[in-house]
């Protein structure tokens, strides 16, 4: 059984003497788990589960309803979230024009709570340490629409439900702050400075590690093509 397996990590310094995680040595604990990373059935299984969760989430009235103006039929499509395996960006759109910040945050909180409970129904949970949120609320400054600063909306908070019945408050980030979501560094203002700096730092760190402890030639090329190029 995969739940009983110990996992060892191989680096340029060799194979770890102690298991990194999992298995008998760590205690079996809960036997709930997925299909395992690398399993050919995992992508399809994940798609089946997350489709049910996403459809249930939409039926609860959450998501962004937008009309395709370029379509002659004026079709409306609903976008609730951007999901890649266990990494999820929930998208929220004000339900009506002129909504106040208090009403909008309450809408976001209800949607976040519902998503968290749906994830728990599948055996998972939303992790607080990996969660944060942006609030894009606009105001007019001398006739020009501008985003409110974090200080102007900092009194609002969003919490996520936990499997033990408690809730955990997640941090509000300023719209210019760049965070990593779905494997990409981005921010609502689409400023590219930080993403480019992150790529540069990642490449320099990779070179420094190779200098300290070189890998075998084949593993070096594997690291370059699989880890760095993407």
Legacy VTK file of the C-alpha trace (Angstrom):
# vtk DataFile Version 3.0
C-alpha trace
ASCII
DATASET POLYDATA
POINTS 230 float
0.000 0.000 0.000
1.253 3.474 -0.881
0.237 4.690 2.591
2.919 2.429 4.083
5.790 3.555 1.860
8.763 5.568 3.102
10.089 8.231 0.732
13.781 9.047 0.363
15.197 12.021 -1.516
18.176 11.895 -3.890
20.251 15.072 -4.296
23.771 15.928 -5.430
24.945 14.880 -1.951
23.499 11.397 -2.324
20.394 9.603 -1.057
18.983 10.683 2.308
19.590 8.232 5.154
16.240 8.994 6.757
12.876 9.075 4.962
11.633 12.557 4.177
7.974 11.832 4.839
5.221 9.265 4.862
5.113 5.576 5.584
5.555 3.415 8.639
8.212 5.610 10.251
5.926 8.648 10.238
2.867 6.761 11.466
0.061 5.778 9.174
-2.484 8.203 10.570
-5.332 8.771 8.159
-5.396 6.384 5.216
-7.223 8.901 3.047
-5.077 9.804 0.082
-5.204 10.408 -3.647
-4.109 8.199 -6.505
-0.475 9.208 -6.135
1.712 11.593 -8.098
2.727 10.012 -11.396
-0.264 7.712 -11.556
-1.785 7.592 -15.039
-5.251 7.591 -13.482
-4.610 10.678 -11.329
-5.382 13.409 -13.953
-8.703 11.822 -14.913
-9.618 11.176 -11.295
-8.836 14.753 -10.328
-10.844 16.084 -13.260
-13.880 14.024 -12.285
-13.793 15.178 -8.665
-13.096 18.846 -9.343
-15.811 19.006 -12.027
-18.393 17.917 -9.466
-17.074 20.431 -6.936
-17.041 23.233 -9.509
-20.583 22.476 -10.702
-21.873 22.383 -7.127
-20.117 25.692 -6.447
-21.799 27.282 -9.471
-25.209 25.927 -8.478
-24.789 27.760 -5.177
-24.712 30.969 -7.221
-20.980 31.699 -7.206
-18.672 32.644 -10.043
-18.290 35.422 -12.604
-21.105 35.747 -15.133
-19.945 37.633 -18.223
-21.567 38.359 -21.572
-19.587 37.821 -24.748
-20.137 41.160 -26.494
-18.528 39.911 -29.695
-21.083 37.140 -29.999
-24.171 37.841 -32.095
-26.183 35.664 -29.755
-24.942 37.640 -26.733
-23.968 34.446 -24.946
-23.240 34.557 -21.238
-20.569 32.302 -19.756
-19.820 31.592 -16.116
-16.240 31.396 -14.872
-15.935 30.307 -11.254
-12.296 29.373 -10.767
-8.954 28.666 -12.412
-7.718 25.287 -11.211
-4.539 23.302 -11.735
-4.517 20.124 -9.629
-4.592 21.381 -6.010
-3.850 25.033 -6.849
-7.014 27.113 -7.182
-7.785 30.773 -7.902
-11.386 31.630 -7.009
-12.819 34.516 -9.040
-15.533 36.836 -7.729
-17.561 39.474 -9.501
-19.873 41.987 -7.828
-23.460 40.822 -8.240
-24.792 44.277 -9.018
-23.563 47.745 -9.983
-22.860 50.072 -7.078
-22.310 47.304 -4.530
-20.586 48.475 -1.352
-17.306 47.008 -0.136
-19.098 45.474 2.853
-21.631 43.715 0.632
-18.959 42.548 -1.814
-16.732 41.121 0.925
-19.736 39.326 2.423
-20.383 37.821 -1.030
-16.741 36.712 -1.269
-16.825 35.255 2.239
-19.903 33.158 1.507
-18.370 31.848 -1.711
-15.068 31.054 0.015
-16.846 29.217 2.820
-18.894 27.177 0.353
-15.778 26.260 -1.643
-13.937 25.237 1.515
-16.794 22.993 2.617
-17.050 21.399 -0.830
-13.324 20.638 -0.769
-13.744 19.045 2.662
-16.520 16.861 1.271
-13.931 15.304 -1.072
-11.559 14.561 1.829
-9.362 17.637 1.346
-9.017 21.044 2.970
-7.941 24.572 2.059
-4.514 25.294 3.564
-4.339 28.707 5.328
-0.570 29.148 4.886
-0.965 28.963 1.099
-4.052 31.179 0.887
-4.439 34.931 0.398
-6.788 37.318 -1.376
-6.883 40.557 -3.347
-9.727 43.090 -3.259
-10.052 45.176 -6.407
-12.391 47.945 -5.328
-12.550 51.126 -7.370
-13.110 54.764 -6.517
-13.079 57.993 -8.517
-10.246 60.467 -8.058
-10.895 63.719 -9.936
-13.068 61.858 -12.408
-10.631 58.986 -12.947
-11.348 55.440 -11.760
-8.508 54.147 -9.544
-8.099 51.145 -7.292
-8.393 51.698 -3.567
-5.230 51.137 -1.560
-4.850 48.252 0.867
-5.091 50.708 3.759
-8.527 51.821 2.576
-9.925 48.273 2.607
-7.793 46.655 5.341
-10.707 46.530 7.812
-12.192 43.696 5.774
-11.188 40.084 6.333
-11.812 36.682 4.756
-11.586 33.356 6.574
-11.570 29.767 5.358
-13.231 26.779 7.084
-11.015 24.087 8.589
-11.690 20.388 9.017
-11.807 20.734 12.825
-14.771 23.109 12.611
-12.783 26.322 13.132
-12.018 29.076 10.653
-8.691 30.662 9.735
-8.259 34.265 8.563
-6.156 34.617 5.414
-4.088 37.730 4.586
-5.253 40.530 2.316
-2.545 41.540 -0.176
-2.142 44.913 -1.853
-2.879 44.827 -5.565
0.712 45.676 -6.484
2.125 42.777 -4.450
3.258 39.904 -6.648
2.417 36.367 -5.499
2.889 32.951 -7.027
-0.361 31.368 -8.181
-0.793 28.421 -10.518
2.994 28.317 -10.915
3.198 31.915 -12.199
4.280 35.106 -10.428
1.617 37.752 -11.039
-0.401 40.576 -9.528
-3.713 42.271 -10.398
-1.889 45.301 -11.794
0.086 43.067 -14.177
3.438 44.594 -13.236
6.242 42.411 -14.700
9.217 43.551 -12.588
8.968 40.937 -9.845
8.297 37.945 -12.173
11.409 38.804 -14.201
13.483 39.183 -11.029
12.209 35.818 -9.774
13.269 34.135 -13.012
16.716 35.710 -12.766
17.114 34.667 -9.116
15.954 31.145 -9.870
18.532 30.764 -12.628
21.395 32.145 -10.509
20.471 29.904 -7.567
20.423 26.881 -9.867
23.917 27.679 -11.175
25.274 28.229 -7.643
23.942 24.857 -6.496
25.585 23.106 -9.429
28.900 24.730 -8.552
28.685 23.582 -4.923
27.740 20.008 -5.759
27.725 19.117 -9.453
25.212 16.563 -10.655
25.863 13.854 -13.174
25.804 15.206 -16.736
22.498 13.528 -17.603
20.865 14.822 -14.411
22.162 18.333 -15.101
20.519 18.362 -18.525
17.370 16.862 -17.041
17.238 19.617 -14.418
17.818 22.288 -17.052
15.136 21.091 -19.467
12.528 20.038 -16.892
13.041 22.484 -14.044
14.491 25.656 -15.592
13.058 25.915 -19.087
9.380 25.719 -18.070
LINES 1 231
230 0 1 2 3 4 5 6 7 8 9 10 11 12 13 14 15 16 17 18 19 20 21 22 23 24 25 26 27 28 29 30 31 32 33 34 35 36 37 38 39 40 41 42 43 44 45 46 47 48 49 50 51 52 53 54 55 56 57 58 59 60 61 62 63 64 65 66 67 68 69 70 71 72 73 74 75 76 77 78 79 80 81 82 83 84 85 86 87 88 89 90 91 92 93 94 95 96 97 98 99 100 101 102 103 104 105 106 107 108 109 110 111 112 113 114 115 116 117 118 119 120 121 122 123 124 125 126 127 128 129 130 131 132 133 134 135 136 137 138 139 140 141 142 143 144 145 146 147 148 149 150 151 152 153 154 155 156 157 158 159 160 161 162 163 164 165 166 167 168 169 170 171 172 173 174 175 176 177 178 179 180 181 182 183 184 185 186 187 188 189 190 191 192 193 194 195 196 197 198 199 200 201 202 203 204 205 206 207 208 209 210 211 212 213 214 215 216 217 218 219 220 221 222 223 224 225 226 227 228 229
